[in-house]
Structures are given as C-alpha cells and as structure tokens.
Amino acid sequence: MELGLRDRVAIVTGASRGIGRQIAIDFAAEGTHVVLTARDAAALATTADACFPFGRVAMPWPATRCSS
C-alpha cells in the first residue's frame, strides 16, 4: 500500500516490541526513515536491524528516566 510517506521521517515511541515495533517496520517498508525510541536499548537495536532490509535510516534513541 502506498501511503505517500517515502523519504519522510517518523518518530515511533514504544518501538522495542509489540505494536510499536511493527509500526516502525511498516513505516520502513513504506520508505519512511524512522527514529525509534523506548527504554530497552537492546530491543531497539533489534527493531532497527529489522528496518535495515528496506534501505531506510532507522535511528534507535533509548529513553532514560529523569530523576527530579
């Protein structure tokens, strides 16, 4: 399905597993570059690897807790 997203950039939160992971992969398959964020850095790297075959930039950006 062509959604007109080629060469756009999407920020996907919760991209380390489940629906967020699949959304990131689907965006990459549509030709969208993705910024991936979640708390689990290792799982984010796995999601980025899953986006790689589509030839898109997939930048993992681990989220950290802020202390007050």
mmJSON file of the N, C-alpha and C atoms, coordinates in Angstrom:
{"data_MODEL":{"atom_site":{
"group_PDB":["ATOM","ATOM","ATOM","ATOM","ATOM","ATOM","ATOM","ATOM","ATOM","ATOM","ATOM","ATOM","ATOM","ATOM","ATOM","ATOM","ATOM","ATOM","ATOM","ATOM","ATOM","ATOM","ATOM","ATOM","ATOM","ATOM","ATOM","ATOM","ATOM","ATOM","ATOM","ATOM","ATOM","ATOM","ATOM","ATOM","ATOM","ATOM","ATOM","ATOM","ATOM","ATOM","ATOM","ATOM","ATOM","ATOM","ATOM","ATOM","ATOM","ATOM","ATOM","ATOM","ATOM","ATOM","ATOM","ATOM","ATOM","ATOM","ATOM","ATOM","ATOM","ATOM","ATOM","ATOM","ATOM","ATOM","ATOM","ATOM","ATOM","ATOM","ATOM","ATOM","ATOM","ATOM","ATOM","ATOM","ATOM","ATOM","ATOM","ATOM","ATOM","ATOM","ATOM","ATOM","ATOM","ATOM","ATOM","ATOM","ATOM","ATOM","ATOM","ATOM","ATOM","ATOM","ATOM","ATOM","ATOM","ATOM","ATOM","ATOM","ATOM","ATOM","ATOM","ATOM","ATOM","ATOM","ATOM","ATOM","ATOM","ATOM","ATOM","ATOM","ATOM","ATOM","ATOM","ATOM","ATOM","ATOM","ATOM","ATOM","ATOM","ATOM","ATOM","ATOM","ATOM","ATOM","ATOM","ATOM","ATOM","ATOM","ATOM","ATOM","ATOM","ATOM","ATOM","ATOM","ATOM","ATOM","ATOM","ATOM","ATOM","ATOM","ATOM","ATOM","ATOM","ATOM","ATOM","ATOM","ATOM","ATOM","ATOM","ATOM","ATOM","ATOM","ATOM","ATOM","ATOM","ATOM","ATOM","ATOM","ATOM","ATOM","ATOM","ATOM","ATOM","ATOM","ATOM","ATOM","ATOM","ATOM","ATOM","ATOM","ATOM","ATOM","ATOM","ATOM","ATOM","ATOM","ATOM","ATOM","ATOM","ATOM","ATOM","ATOM","ATOM","ATOM","ATOM","ATOM","ATOM","ATOM","ATOM","ATOM","ATOM","ATOM","ATOM","ATOM","ATOM","ATOM","ATOM","ATOM","ATOM","ATOM","ATOM","ATOM"],
"id":[1,2,3,4,5,6,7,8,9,10,11,12,13,14,15,16,17,18,19,20,21,22,23,24,25,26,27,28,29,30,31,32,33,34,35,36,37,38,39,40,41,42,43,44,45,46,47,48,49,50,51,52,53,54,55,56,57,58,59,60,61,62,63,64,65,66,67,68,69,70,71,72,73,74,75,76,77,78,79,80,81,82,83,84,85,86,87,88,89,90,91,92,93,94,95,96,97,98,99,100,101,102,103,104,105,106,107,108,109,110,111,112,113,114,115,116,117,118,119,120,121,122,123,124,125,126,127,128,129,130,131,132,133,134,135,136,137,138,139,140,141,142,143,144,145,146,147,148,149,150,151,152,153,154,155,156,157,158,159,160,161,162,163,164,165,166,167,168,169,170,171,172,173,174,175,176,177,178,179,180,181,182,183,184,185,186,187,188,189,190,191,192,193,194,195,196,197,198,199,200,201,202,203,204],
"type_symbol":["N","C","C","N","C","C","N","C","C","N","C","C","N","C","C","N","C","C","N","C","C","N","C","C","N","C","C","N","C","C","N","C","C","N","C","C","N","C","C","N","C","C","N","C","C","N","C","C","N","C","C","N","C","C","N","C","C","N","C","C","N","C","C","N","C","C","N","C","C","N","C","C","N","C","C","N","C","C","N","C","C","N","C","C","N","C","C","N","C","C","N","C","C","N","C","C","N","C","C","N","C","C","N","C","C","N","C","C","N","C","C","N","C","C","N","C","C","N","C","C","N","C","C","N","C","C","N","C","C","N","C","C","N","C","C","N","C","C","N","C","C","N","C","C","N","C","C","N","C","C","N","C","C","N","C","C","N","C","C","N","C","C","N","C","C","N","C","C","N","C","C","N","C","C","N","C","C","N","C","C","N","C","C","N","C","C","N","C","C","N","C","C","N","C","C","N","C","C","N","C","C","N","C","C"],
"label_atom_id":["N","CA","C","N","CA","C","N","CA","C","N","CA","C","N","CA","C","N","CA","C","N","CA","C","N","CA","C","N","CA","C","N","CA","C","N","CA","C","N","CA","C","N","CA","C","N","CA","C","N","CA","C","N","CA","C","N","CA","C","N","CA","C","N","CA","C","N","CA","C","N","CA","C","N","CA","C","N","CA","C","N","CA","C","N","CA","C","N","CA","C","N","CA","C","N","CA","C","N","CA","C","N","CA","C","N","CA","C","N","CA","C","N","CA","C","N","CA","C","N","CA","C","N","CA","C","N","CA","C","N","CA","C","N","CA","C","N","CA","C","N","CA","C","N","CA","C","N","CA","C","N","CA","C","N","CA","C","N","CA","C","N","CA","C","N","CA","C","N","CA","C","N","CA","C","N","CA","C","N","CA","C","N","CA","C","N","CA","C","N","CA","C","N","CA","C","N","CA","C","N","CA","C","N","CA","C","N","CA","C","N","CA","C","N","CA","C","N","CA","C","N","CA","C","N","CA","C","N","CA","C","N","CA","C","N","CA","C"],
"label_alt_id":[null,null,null,null,null,null,null,null,null,null,null,null,null,null,null,null,null,null,null,null,null,null,null,null,null,null,null,null,null,null,null,null,null,null,null,null,null,null,null,null,null,null,null,null,null,null,null,null,null,null,null,null,null,null,null,null,null,null,null,null,null,null,null,null,null,null,null,null,null,null,null,null,null,null,null,null,null,null,null,null,null,null,null,null,null,null,null,null,null,null,null,null,null,null,null,null,null,null,null,null,null,null,null,null,null,null,null,null,null,null,null,null,null,null,null,null,null,null,null,null,null,null,null,null,null,null,null,null,null,null,null,null,null,null,null,null,null,null,null,null,null,null,null,null,null,null,null,null,null,null,null,null,null,null,null,null,null,null,null,null,null,null,null,null,null,null,null,null,null,null,null,null,null,null,null,null,null,null,null,null,null,null,null,null,null,null,null,null,null,null,null,null,null,null,null,null,null,null,null,null,null,null,null,null],
"label_comp_id":["MET","MET","MET","GLU","GLU","GLU","LEU","LEU","LEU","GLY","GLY","GLY","LEU","LEU","LEU","ARG","ARG","ARG","ASP","ASP","ASP","ARG","ARG","ARG","VAL","VAL","VAL","ALA","ALA","ALA","ILE","ILE","ILE","VAL","VAL","VAL","THR","THR","THR","GLY","GLY","GLY","ALA","ALA","ALA","SER","SER","SER","ARG","ARG","ARG","GLY","GLY","GLY","ILE","ILE","ILE","GLY","GLY","GLY","ARG","ARG","ARG","GLN","GLN","GLN","ILE","ILE","ILE","ALA","ALA","ALA","ILE","ILE","ILE","ASP","ASP","ASP","PHE","PHE","PHE","ALA","ALA","ALA","ALA","ALA","ALA","GLU","GLU","GLU","GLY","GLY","GLY","THR","THR","THR","HIS","HIS","HIS","VAL","VAL","VAL","VAL","VAL","VAL","LEU","LEU","LEU","THR","THR","THR","ALA","ALA","ALA","ARG","ARG","ARG","ASP","ASP","ASP","ALA","ALA","ALA","ALA","ALA","ALA","ALA","ALA","ALA","LEU","LEU","LEU","ALA","ALA","ALA","THR","THR","THR","THR","THR","THR","ALA","ALA","ALA","ASP","ASP","ASP","ALA","ALA","ALA","CYS","CYS","CYS","PHE","PHE","PHE","PRO","PRO","PRO","PHE","PHE","PHE","GLY","GLY","GLY","ARG","ARG","ARG","VAL","VAL","VAL","ALA","ALA","ALA","MET","MET","MET","PRO","PRO","PRO","TRP","TRP","TRP","PRO","PRO","PRO","ALA","ALA","ALA","THR","THR","THR","ARG","ARG","ARG","CYS","CYS","CYS","SER","SER","SER","SER","SER","SER"],
"label_asym_id":["A","A","A","A","A","A","A","A","A","A","A","A","A","A","A","A","A","A","A","A","A","A","A","A","A","A","A","A","A","A","A","A","A","A","A","A","A","A","A","A","A","A","A","A","A","A","A","A","A","A","A","A","A","A","A","A","A","A","A","A","A","A","A","A","A","A","A","A","A","A","A","A","A","A","A","A","A","A","A","A","A","A","A","A","A","A","A","A","A","A","A","A","A","A","A","A","A","A","A","A","A","A","A","A","A","A","A","A","A","A","A","A","A","A","A","A","A","A","A","A","A","A","A","A","A","A","A","A","A","A","A","A","A","A","A","A","A","A","A","A","A","A","A","A","A","A","A","A","A","A","A","A","A","A","A","A","A","A","A","A","A","A","A","A","A","A","A","A","A","A","A","A","A","A","A","A","A","A","A","A","A","A","A","A","A","A","A","A","A","A","A","A","A","A","A","A","A","A","A","A","A","A","A","A"],
"label_entity_id":["1","1","1","1","1","1","1","1","1","1","1","1","1","1","1","1","1","1","1","1","1","1","1","1","1","1","1","1","1","1","1","1","1","1","1","1","1","1","1","1","1","1","1","1","1","1","1","1","1","1","1","1","1","1","1","1","1","1","1","1","1","1","1","1","1","1","1","1","1","1","1","1","1","1","1","1","1","1","1","1","1","1","1","1","1","1","1","1","1","1","1","1","1","1","1","1","1","1","1","1","1","1","1","1","1","1","1","1","1","1","1","1","1","1","1","1","1","1","1","1","1","1","1","1","1","1","1","1","1","1","1","1","1","1","1","1","1","1","1","1","1","1","1","1","1","1","1","1","1","1","1","1","1","1","1","1","1","1","1","1","1","1","1","1","1","1","1","1","1","1","1","1","1","1","1","1","1","1","1","1","1","1","1","1","1","1","1","1","1","1","1","1","1","1","1","1","1","1","1","1","1","1","1","1"],
"label_seq_id":[1,1,1,2,2,2,3,3,3,4,4,4,5,5,5,6,6,6,7,7,7,8,8,8,9,9,9,10,10,10,11,11,11,12,12,12,13,13,13,14,14,14,15,15,15,16,16,16,17,17,17,18,18,18,19,19,19,20,20,20,21,21,21,22,22,22,23,23,23,24,24,24,25,25,25,26,26,26,27,27,27,28,28,28,29,29,29,30,30,30,31,31,31,32,32,32,33,33,33,34,34,34,35,35,35,36,36,36,37,37,37,38,38,38,39,39,39,40,40,40,41,41,41,42,42,42,43,43,43,44,44,44,45,45,45,46,46,46,47,47,47,48,48,48,49,49,49,50,50,50,51,51,51,52,52,52,53,53,53,54,54,54,55,55,55,56,56,56,57,57,57,58,58,58,59,59,59,60,60,60,61,61,61,62,62,62,63,63,63,64,64,64,65,65,65,66,66,66,67,67,67,68,68,68],
"pdbx_PDB_ins_code":[null,null,null,null,null,null,null,null,null,null,null,null,null,null,null,null,null,null,null,null,null,null,null,null,null,null,null,null,null,null,null,null,null,null,null,null,null,null,null,null,null,null,null,null,null,null,null,null,null,null,null,null,null,null,null,null,null,null,null,null,null,null,null,null,null,null,null,null,null,null,null,null,null,null,null,null,null,null,null,null,null,null,null,null,null,null,null,null,null,null,null,null,null,null,null,null,null,null,null,null,null,null,null,null,null,null,null,null,null,null,null,null,null,null,null,null,null,null,null,null,null,null,null,null,null,null,null,null,null,null,null,null,null,null,null,null,null,null,null,null,null,null,null,null,null,null,null,null,null,null,null,null,null,null,null,null,null,null,null,null,null,null,null,null,null,null,null,null,null,null,null,null,null,null,null,null,null,null,null,null,null,null,null,null,null,null,null,null,null,null,null,null,null,null,null,null,null,null,null,null,null,null,null,null],
"Cartn_x":[0.848,0.0,0.893,0.647,1.43,0.724,1.377,0.786,1.385,2.318,2.939,3.907,4.547,5.451,6.927,7.223,8.61,9.466,10.615,11.613,11.136,10.042,9.611,10.283,10.143,10.7,9.564,9.54,8.546,9.256,8.721,9.219,8.246,8.769,7.929,8.317,7.39,7.633,7.188,7.788,7.463,7.883,8.97,9.381,10.153,10.339,11.157,10.398,9.064,8.297,6.836,6.128,4.69,4.279,3.198,2.627,3.611,4.327,5.298,6.38,6.858,7.885,7.34,6.127,5.545,5.26,4.828,4.6,5.902,7.004,8.303,8.703,8.538,8.885,7.995,6.701,5.777,6.12,6.483,6.917,8.147,9.122,10.331,9.978,9.051,8.633,7.967,7.356,6.723,7.735,9.002,10.032,10.271,9.763,9.909,11.149,11.912,13.009,12.386,12.929,12.309,13.299,12.828,13.542,12.801,13.514,12.905,13.236,12.235,12.504,11.727,12.385,11.828,12.904,12.589,13.555,14.578,14.267,15.14,16.049,17.299,18.235,18.524,18.667,18.972,17.814,16.598,15.432,15.275,15.634,15.587,16.556,17.732,18.718,18.175,17.444,16.836,15.789,14.987,13.987,14.671,15.739,16.476,17.018,17.524,18.016,16.892,15.674,14.533,14.134,14.432,14.117,15.176,16.376,17.521,17.276,16.636,16.459,15.67,14.921,14.124,14.919,16.183,17.052,16.75,16.109,15.753,16.649,16.791,17.521,16.633,17.158,16.434,17.352,17.072,17.927,17.321,17.958,17.464,17.858,16.941,17.169,16.616,17.431,16.937,16.466,15.335,14.791,15.312,15.608,16.068,15.132,15.144,14.308,14.974,14.19,14.681,14.369,15.365,15.106,14.898,14.034,13.752,14.465],
"Cartn_y":[-1.17,0.0,1.232,2.15,3.376,4.488,4.946,5.979,7.358,7.484,8.769,9.213,8.256,8.571,8.406,8.086,7.865,9.087,8.823,9.832,10.824,10.536,11.322,10.733,11.395,10.888,10.708,9.549,9.268,8.953,9.462,9.113,8.086,6.917,5.837,5.566,5.798,5.509,4.081,3.489,2.109,1.148,1.474,0.721,-0.557,-0.881,-2.052,-3.37,-3.327,-4.582,-4.292,-5.347,-5.267,-4.384,-3.634,-2.795,-1.717,-1.094,-0.059,-0.589,-1.795,-2.419,-2.641,-3.182,-3.46,-2.181,-1.14,0.151,0.674,0.578,1.032,0.259,-1.038,-1.873,-1.531,-1.316,-0.963,0.396,1.368,2.663,2.49,1.714,1.481,0.824,-0.123,-0.798,0.18,1.237,2.272,3.298,3.188,4.113,5.276,5.19,6.244,5.995,7.041,6.95,6.98,6.212,6.134,6.429,7.157,7.347,6.486,5.553,4.571,4.918,4.943,5.219,4.264,3.872,3.02,2.914,2.257,2.155,1.044,0.034,-1.131,-0.946,-0.533,-0.229,-1.446,-2.611,-3.817,-4.18,-4.07,-4.37,-3.337,-2.088,-1.055,-1.382,-1.861,-2.24,-3.364,-4.286,-5.381,-4.849,-3.89,-3.277,-2.528,-1.799,-1.086,-2.074,-3.217,-4.25,-4.775,-4.869,-5.346,-4.33,-3.056,-1.998,-1.898,-2.383,-2.252,-2.807,-3.984,-4.527,-3.627,-2.681,-1.795,-0.582,-0.482,0.577,1.951,2.0,3.259,3.498,4.75,5.089,4.73,3.968,3.605,3.937,5.036,5.504,5.14,4.204,3.898,5.009,5.431,6.502,6.039,5.359,4.854,5.979,5.778,6.745,6.386,7.403,7.169,7.863,7.401,8.014,9.278,10.284,11.528,11.537,11.865,11.952,13.404,13.624,15.001,15.351],
"Cartn_z":[0.0,0.0,0.0,-0.891,-0.98,-0.206,0.867,1.717,1.475,0.541,0.252,1.338,1.995,3.105,2.747,1.519,1.114,1.428,2.054,2.422,3.486,4.135,5.3,6.525,7.67,8.928,9.923,10.581,11.612,12.918,14.012,15.345,15.911,16.273,16.777,18.229,19.132,20.543,20.834,21.856,22.192,21.094,20.397,19.21,19.519,20.779,21.104,20.99,21.051,20.967,20.629,20.313,20.089,18.921,19.153,18.103,17.648,18.585,18.222,17.295,17.575,16.721,15.318,15.237,13.923,13.15,13.84,13.183,12.58,13.328,12.826,11.57,11.587,10.434,9.245,9.5,8.42,7.816,8.661,8.14,7.252,7.697,6.902,5.567,5.603,4.372,3.404,3.92,3.087,2.571,3.002,2.551,3.487,4.699,5.693,6.533,6.813,7.773,9.163,10.105,11.426,12.537,13.537,14.794,15.795,16.408,17.3,18.739,19.59,20.988,21.888,22.971,24.017,25.101,26.198,27.29,27.105,26.319,26.157,24.932,25.181,24.09,23.216,23.825,23.051,22.122,22.61,21.779,20.665,20.943,19.903,18.775,19.132,18.121,17.24,17.837,17.076,16.106,16.568,15.687,14.543,14.85,13.805,12.768,13.236,12.315,11.419,11.974,11.184,10.124,10.342,9.359,8.271,8.543,7.64,6.234,6.072,4.717,3.77,4.309,3.468,2.983,3.405,2.93,3.51,4.646,5.289,6.49,6.883,8.1,9.285,10.215,11.428,12.602,13.277,14.361,15.715,16.44,17.795,18.764,19.591,20.565,21.899,22.735,24.016,24.938,25.565,26.523,27.909,28.688,30.039,31.012,32.221,33.25,33.748,33.974,34.535,36.019,36.808,38.245,38.624,39.587,39.991,41.275],
"occupancy":[1.0,1.0,1.0,1.0,1.0,1.0,1.0,1.0,1.0,1.0,1.0,1.0,1.0,1.0,1.0,1.0,1.0,1.0,1.0,1.0,1.0,1.0,1.0,1.0,1.0,1.0,1.0,1.0,1.0,1.0,1.0,1.0,1.0,1.0,1.0,1.0,1.0,1.0,1.0,1.0,1.0,1.0,1.0,1.0,1.0,1.0,1.0,1.0,1.0,1.0,1.0,1.0,1.0,1.0,1.0,1.0,1.0,1.0,1.0,1.0,1.0,1.0,1.0,1.0,1.0,1.0,1.0,1.0,1.0,1.0,1.0,1.0,1.0,1.0,1.0,1.0,1.0,1.0,1.0,1.0,1.0,1.0,1.0,1.0,1.0,1.0,1.0,1.0,1.0,1.0,1.0,1.0,1.0,1.0,1.0,1.0,1.0,1.0,1.0,1.0,1.0,1.0,1.0,1.0,1.0,1.0,1.0,1.0,1.0,1.0,1.0,1.0,1.0,1.0,1.0,1.0,1.0,1.0,1.0,1.0,1.0,1.0,1.0,1.0,1.0,1.0,1.0,1.0,1.0,1.0,1.0,1.0,1.0,1.0,1.0,1.0,1.0,1.0,1.0,1.0,1.0,1.0,1.0,1.0,1.0,1.0,1.0,1.0,1.0,1.0,1.0,1.0,1.0,1.0,1.0,1.0,1.0,1.0,1.0,1.0,1.0,1.0,1.0,1.0,1.0,1.0,1.0,1.0,1.0,1.0,1.0,1.0,1.0,1.0,1.0,1.0,1.0,1.0,1.0,1.0,1.0,1.0,1.0,1.0,1.0,1.0,1.0,1.0,1.0,1.0,1.0,1.0,1.0,1.0,1.0,1.0,1.0,1.0,1.0,1.0,1.0,1.0,1.0,1.0],
"B_iso_or_equiv":[0.0,0.0,0.0,0.0,0.0,0.0,0.0,0.0,0.0,0.0,0.0,0.0,0.0,0.0,0.0,0.0,0.0,0.0,0.0,0.0,0.0,0.0,0.0,0.0,0.0,0.0,0.0,0.0,0.0,0.0,0.0,0.0,0.0,0.0,0.0,0.0,0.0,0.0,0.0,0.0,0.0,0.0,0.0,0.0,0.0,0.0,0.0,0.0,0.0,0.0,0.0,0.0,0.0,0.0,0.0,0.0,0.0,0.0,0.0,0.0,0.0,0.0,0.0,0.0,0.0,0.0,0.0,0.0,0.0,0.0,0.0,0.0,0.0,0.0,0.0,0.0,0.0,0.0,0.0,0.0,0.0,0.0,0.0,0.0,0.0,0.0,0.0,0.0,0.0,0.0,0.0,0.0,0.0,0.0,0.0,0.0,0.0,0.0,0.0,0.0,0.0,0.0,0.0,0.0,0.0,0.0,0.0,0.0,0.0,0.0,0.0,0.0,0.0,0.0,0.0,0.0,0.0,0.0,0.0,0.0,0.0,0.0,0.0,0.0,0.0,0.0,0.0,0.0,0.0,0.0,0.0,0.0,0.0,0.0,0.0,0.0,0.0,0.0,0.0,0.0,0.0,0.0,0.0,0.0,0.0,0.0,0.0,0.0,0.0,0.0,0.0,0.0,0.0,0.0,0.0,0.0,0.0,0.0,0.0,0.0,0.0,0.0,0.0,0.0,0.0,0.0,0.0,0.0,0.0,0.0,0.0,0.0,0.0,0.0,0.0,0.0,0.0,0.0,0.0,0.0,0.0,0.0,0.0,0.0,0.0,0.0,0.0,0.0,0.0,0.0,0.0,0.0,0.0,0.0,0.0,0.0,0.0,0.0,0.0,0.0,0.0,0.0,0.0,0.0],
"pdbx_formal_charge":[null,null,null,null,null,null,null,null,null,null,null,null,null,null,null,null,null,null,null,null,null,null,null,null,null,null,null,null,null,null,null,null,null,null,null,null,null,null,null,null,null,null,null,null,null,null,null,null,null,null,null,null,null,null,null,null,null,null,null,null,null,null,null,null,null,null,null,null,null,null,null,null,null,null,null,null,null,null,null,null,null,null,null,null,null,null,null,null,null,null,null,null,null,null,null,null,null,null,null,null,null,null,null,null,null,null,null,null,null,null,null,null,null,null,null,null,null,null,null,null,null,null,null,null,null,null,null,null,null,null,null,null,null,null,null,null,null,null,null,null,null,null,null,null,null,null,null,null,null,null,null,null,null,null,null,null,null,null,null,null,null,null,null,null,null,null,null,null,null,null,null,null,null,null,null,null,null,null,null,null,null,null,null,null,null,null,null,null,null,null,null,null,null,null,null,null,null,null,null,null,null,null,null,null],
"auth_seq_id":[1,1,1,2,2,2,3,3,3,4,4,4,5,5,5,6,6,6,7,7,7,8,8,8,9,9,9,10,10,10,11,11,11,12,12,12,13,13,13,14,14,14,15,15,15,16,16,16,17,17,17,18,18,18,19,19,19,20,20,20,21,21,21,22,22,22,23,23,23,24,24,24,25,25,25,26,26,26,27,27,27,28,28,28,29,29,29,30,30,30,31,31,31,32,32,32,33,33,33,34,34,34,35,35,35,36,36,36,37,37,37,38,38,38,39,39,39,40,40,40,41,41,41,42,42,42,43,43,43,44,44,44,45,45,45,46,46,46,47,47,47,48,48,48,49,49,49,50,50,50,51,51,51,52,52,52,53,53,53,54,54,54,55,55,55,56,56,56,57,57,57,58,58,58,59,59,59,60,60,60,61,61,61,62,62,62,63,63,63,64,64,64,65,65,65,66,66,66,67,67,67,68,68,68],
"auth_comp_id":["MET","MET","MET","GLU","GLU","GLU","LEU","LEU","LEU","GLY","GLY","GLY","LEU","LEU","LEU","ARG","ARG","ARG","ASP","ASP","ASP","ARG","ARG","ARG","VAL","VAL","VAL","ALA","ALA","ALA","ILE","ILE","ILE","VAL","VAL","VAL","THR","THR","THR","GLY","GLY","GLY","ALA","ALA","ALA","SER","SER","SER","ARG","ARG","ARG","GLY","GLY","GLY","ILE","ILE","ILE","GLY","GLY","GLY","ARG","ARG","ARG","GLN","GLN","GLN","ILE","ILE","ILE","ALA","ALA","ALA","ILE","ILE","ILE","ASP","ASP","ASP","PHE","PHE","PHE","ALA","ALA","ALA","ALA","ALA","ALA","GLU","GLU","GLU","GLY","GLY","GLY","THR","THR","THR","HIS","HIS","HIS","VAL","VAL","VAL","VAL","VAL","VAL","LEU","LEU","LEU","THR","THR","THR","ALA","ALA","ALA","ARG","ARG","ARG","ASP","ASP","ASP","ALA","ALA","ALA","ALA","ALA","ALA","ALA","ALA","ALA","LEU","LEU","LEU","ALA","ALA","ALA","THR","THR","THR","THR","THR","THR","ALA","ALA","ALA","ASP","ASP","ASP","ALA","ALA","ALA","CYS","CYS","CYS","PHE","PHE","PHE","PRO","PRO","PRO","PHE","PHE","PHE","GLY","GLY","GLY","ARG","ARG","ARG","VAL","VAL","VAL","ALA","ALA","ALA","MET","MET","MET","PRO","PRO","PRO","TRP","TRP","TRP","PRO","PRO","PRO","ALA","ALA","ALA","THR","THR","THR","ARG","ARG","ARG","CYS","CYS","CYS","SER","SER","SER","SER","SER","SER"],
"auth_asym_id":["A","A","A","A","A","A","A","A","A","A","A","A","A","A","A","A","A","A","A","A","A","A","A","A","A","A","A","A","A","A","A","A","A","A","A","A","A","A","A","A","A","A","A","A","A","A","A","A","A","A","A","A","A","A","A","A","A","A","A","A","A","A","A","A","A","A","A","A","A","A","A","A","A","A","A","A","A","A","A","A","A","A","A","A","A","A","A","A","A","A","A","A","A","A","A","A","A","A","A","A","A","A","A","A","A","A","A","A","A","A","A","A","A","A","A","A","A","A","A","A","A","A","A","A","A","A","A","A","A","A","A","A","A","A","A","A","A","A","A","A","A","A","A","A","A","A","A","A","A","A","A","A","A","A","A","A","A","A","A","A","A","A","A","A","A","A","A","A","A","A","A","A","A","A","A","A","A","A","A","A","A","A","A","A","A","A","A","A","A","A","A","A","A","A","A","A","A","A","A","A","A","A","A","A"],
"auth_atom_id":["N","CA","C","N","CA","C","N","CA","C","N","CA","C","N","CA","C","N","CA","C","N","CA","C","N","CA","C","N","CA","C","N","CA","C","N","CA","C","N","CA","C","N","CA","C","N","CA","C","N","CA","C","N","CA","C","N","CA","C","N","CA","C","N","CA","C","N","CA","C","N","CA","C","N","CA","C","N","CA","C","N","CA","C","N","CA","C","N","CA","C","N","CA","C","N","CA","C","N","CA","C","N","CA","C","N","CA","C","N","CA","C","N","CA","C","N","CA","C","N","CA","C","N","CA","C","N","CA","C","N","CA","C","N","CA","C","N","CA","C","N","CA","C","N","CA","C","N","CA","C","N","CA","C","N","CA","C","N","CA","C","N","CA","C","N","CA","C","N","CA","C","N","CA","C","N","CA","C","N","CA","C","N","CA","C","N","CA","C","N","CA","C","N","CA","C","N","CA","C","N","CA","C","N","CA","C","N","CA","C","N","CA","C","N","CA","C","N","CA","C","N","CA","C","N","CA","C","N","CA","C","N","CA","C","N","CA","C"],
"pdbx_PDB_model_num":[1,1,1,1,1,1,1,1,1,1,1,1,1,1,1,1,1,1,1,1,1,1,1,1,1,1,1,1,1,1,1,1,1,1,1,1,1,1,1,1,1,1,1,1,1,1,1,1,1,1,1,1,1,1,1,1,1,1,1,1,1,1,1,1,1,1,1,1,1,1,1,1,1,1,1,1,1,1,1,1,1,1,1,1,1,1,1,1,1,1,1,1,1,1,1,1,1,1,1,1,1,1,1,1,1,1,1,1,1,1,1,1,1,1,1,1,1,1,1,1,1,1,1,1,1,1,1,1,1,1,1,1,1,1,1,1,1,1,1,1,1,1,1,1,1,1,1,1,1,1,1,1,1,1,1,1,1,1,1,1,1,1,1,1,1,1,1,1,1,1,1,1,1,1,1,1,1,1,1,1,1,1,1,1,1,1,1,1,1,1,1,1,1,1,1,1,1,1,1,1,1,1,1,1]
}}}
